[in-house]
Amino acid sequence: MQVESLSIADVKLLKPRVFADSRGWFSETWNRRTLAAAGIEVDFVQDNHAFSVAVDTVRGLHFQRAPYGQDKLIRVVSGAILDVAVDIRPGSPSYGRHIARELTAESHEQLWVPKGFAHGYRTLVRGTEVAYKVTAHYAPEADGGILWSDPELGIDWGLDLDRALVSDKDLRLPRLSEIV
């Protein structure tokens, strides 16, 4: 597995090796030693799996407040997404900046999003499935989020905002300047 730092160094792109033959393919999607060698030493406690029927479904931008922050390892099982991570770590030199990366089932690439980032994605293909591992259990009292379309973030979601399929909960999230 190859681990690549992105423009915000703590967010990483993981490129697993894929072994293909006439039967199909095999890929190792997570390896504790490989990630530890790249400086990512974590214990995952939960796997999540989301299915979105429609193209332009937007989920996020979500995070868990301390002390329940979650590191996440995101991959696409079927379809494709525009995956977004926004730095919300107080005092960070990249506070408010984001990483946006297309992930597809075919590429096998994964995005490592450490705690202290809000995370969300837009589906690019009908019937998209996303799986991700997290390092802390979900805590409802620590649930937080930022409005996905907050102009202060400058995220190019690649769609007209009124075309997005967004939950009522996510439409009510505050802007970055309003979170504590």
C-alpha positions as CSV (number, residue, x, y, z in Angstrom):
1,M,0.0,0.0,0.0
2,Q,1.3,3.4,-0.9
3,V,0.5,6.4,1.4
4,E,0.6,9.9,0.0
5,S,0.3,13.2,1.8
6,L,-2.0,15.8,0.3
7,S,-2.0,19.6,0.5
8,I,-3.1,19.4,4.1
9,A,-0.4,17.0,5.3
10,D,-2.5,15.1,8.0
11,V,-5.0,14.0,5.3
12,K,-3.6,11.1,3.4
13,L,-4.4,9.2,0.2
14,L,-4.0,5.5,0.5
15,K,-3.4,3.5,-2.7
16,P,-3.7,-0.3,-2.0
17,R,-2.1,-2.7,-4.3
18,V,-4.6,-4.6,-6.5
19,F,-3.8,-8.1,-7.7
20,A,-5.9,-8.9,-10.8
21,D,-6.3,-12.0,-12.9
22,S,-8.9,-13.7,-15.0
23,R,-11.1,-14.4,-11.9
24,G,-11.2,-10.7,-10.8
25,W,-9.0,-9.0,-8.2
26,F,-7.8,-9.0,-4.6
27,S,-6.8,-6.0,-2.5
28,E,-5.7,-5.5,1.1
29,T,-7.7,-2.5,2.2
30,W,-6.2,-2.1,5.7
31,N,-2.9,-3.2,7.3
32,R,-1.9,-2.0,10.8
33,R,1.8,-2.3,10.1
34,T,1.7,-0.4,6.8
35,L,-0.3,2.5,8.3
36,A,1.9,2.6,11.4
37,A,5.0,2.9,9.2
38,A,3.3,6.0,7.6
39,G,2.7,7.5,11.1
40,I,-1.0,6.4,11.4
41,E,-1.3,4.3,14.6
42,V,-4.9,3.7,15.4
43,D,-7.4,1.2,16.7
44,F,-10.6,1.0,14.7
45,V,-13.7,0.3,16.8
46,Q,-16.5,0.6,14.2
47,D,-17.2,0.0,10.5
48,N,-19.9,2.1,8.8
49,H,-21.5,1.5,5.4
50,A,-23.7,3.9,3.5
51,F,-25.8,3.5,0.3
52,S,-27.0,6.4,-1.7
53,V,-29.6,5.8,-4.5
54,A,-29.3,9.1,-6.4
55,V,-26.5,11.0,-8.1
56,D,-25.8,14.3,-6.3
57,T,-26.6,13.0,-2.8
58,V,-24.6,15.1,-0.3
59,R,-23.8,13.7,3.1
60,G,-22.1,16.0,5.6
61,L,-20.1,17.9,6.6
62,H,-20.0,15.9,9.9
63,F,-17.7,15.6,12.9
64,Q,-17.6,14.4,16.5
65,R,-16.5,16.9,19.2
66,A,-13.7,16.0,21.6
67,P,-13.2,13.8,23.4
68,Y,-15.2,11.7,21.0
69,G,-13.4,12.7,17.8
70,Q,-13.1,10.1,15.1
71,D,-10.3,9.3,12.7
72,K,-11.8,7.9,9.5
73,L,-10.6,5.7,6.7
74,I,-13.0,6.1,3.7
75,R,-13.4,3.9,0.6
76,V,-15.9,3.5,-2.1
77,V,-17.3,0.0,-2.5
78,S,-19.5,0.7,-5.5
79,G,-19.8,3.9,-7.6
80,A,-17.9,7.2,-7.0
81,I,-17.9,10.2,-4.7
82,L,-16.3,13.6,-4.3
83,D,-14.9,13.2,-0.8
84,V,-14.3,16.4,1.3
85,A,-12.4,17.0,4.5
86,V,-12.4,20.4,6.2
87,D,-9.8,21.3,8.8
88,I,-11.6,22.6,11.9
89,R,-8.8,22.2,14.4
90,P,-8.5,25.4,16.4
91,G,-5.1,27.1,15.8
92,S,-4.3,24.9,12.8
93,P,-2.5,26.8,10.0
94,S,-4.9,25.2,7.6
95,Y,-8.1,25.9,9.6
96,G,-11.1,26.3,7.3
97,R,-9.2,24.8,4.3
98,H,-10.4,21.6,2.7
99,I,-9.3,18.7,0.6
100,A,-11.6,17.4,-2.1
101,R,-10.8,14.2,-3.8
102,E,-12.7,11.9,-6.2
103,L,-12.8,8.3,-4.9
104,T,-14.1,5.5,-7.0
105,A,-14.6,1.8,-6.5
106,E,-12.4,1.1,-9.6
107,S,-9.4,3.1,-8.2
108,H,-9.5,1.4,-4.8
109,E,-8.0,4.6,-3.3
110,Q,-9.0,5.5,0.2
111,L,-8.9,8.8,2.1
112,W,-7.5,9.0,5.7
113,V,-9.3,11.8,7.5
114,P,-8.0,12.4,11.1
115,K,-10.1,13.7,14.0
116,G,-10.4,17.5,13.9
117,F,-11.8,17.5,10.4
118,A,-15.4,17.8,9.2
119,H,-16.1,15.1,6.6
120,G,-18.7,14.8,3.8
121,Y,-19.2,13.6,0.2
122,R,-21.3,14.0,-2.9
123,T,-22.2,10.9,-4.9
124,L,-21.2,11.0,-8.6
125,V,-22.8,7.7,-9.6
126,R,-26.2,6.2,-9.0
127,G,-26.2,3.4,-6.4
128,T,-23.0,4.5,-4.6
129,E,-21.8,2.6,-1.5
130,V,-19.3,4.1,0.9
131,A,-17.6,2.1,3.7
132,Y,-15.5,3.7,6.4
133,K,-13.7,2.7,9.5
134,V,-13.7,4.9,12.6
135,T,-11.5,5.1,15.8
136,A,-14.3,6.1,18.2
137,H,-17.9,5.0,18.7
138,Y,-20.6,7.5,17.7
139,A,-21.6,9.7,20.6
140,P,-24.9,11.6,19.9
141,E,-24.0,14.3,22.5
142,A,-20.8,15.1,20.5
143,D,-22.4,15.1,17.1
144,G,-21.5,18.2,15.1
145,G,-21.5,19.5,11.6
146,I,-21.0,22.4,9.2
147,L,-23.3,23.5,6.4
148,W,-22.0,21.7,3.3
149,S,-22.7,24.8,1.0
150,D,-21.1,27.4,3.4
151,P,-19.6,29.9,0.9
152,E,-16.8,30.6,3.4
153,L,-15.4,27.1,2.8
154,G,-15.1,27.7,-1.0
155,I,-15.8,24.0,-1.8
156,D,-16.5,23.3,-5.5
157,W,-19.0,20.5,-5.2
158,G,-19.3,20.4,-9.0
159,L,-23.1,20.9,-9.0
160,D,-25.8,23.5,-8.8
161,L,-26.6,23.8,-5.1
162,D,-30.3,23.5,-5.7
163,R,-29.8,20.1,-7.4
164,A,-28.2,18.4,-4.3
165,L,-30.2,15.8,-2.4
166,V,-29.5,16.7,1.3
167,S,-31.1,15.6,4.5
168,D,-33.1,18.1,6.5
169,K,-30.7,17.7,9.4
170,D,-27.7,18.6,7.2
171,L,-29.6,21.6,5.7
172,R,-29.9,23.0,9.2
173,L,-26.2,22.8,10.1
174,P,-24.4,26.0,11.0
175,R,-21.7,27.7,8.9
176,L,-18.0,27.4,9.9
177,S,-18.0,30.9,11.5
178,E,-20.9,29.8,13.8
179,I,-19.4,26.6,15.3
180,V,-17.8,26.7,18.7
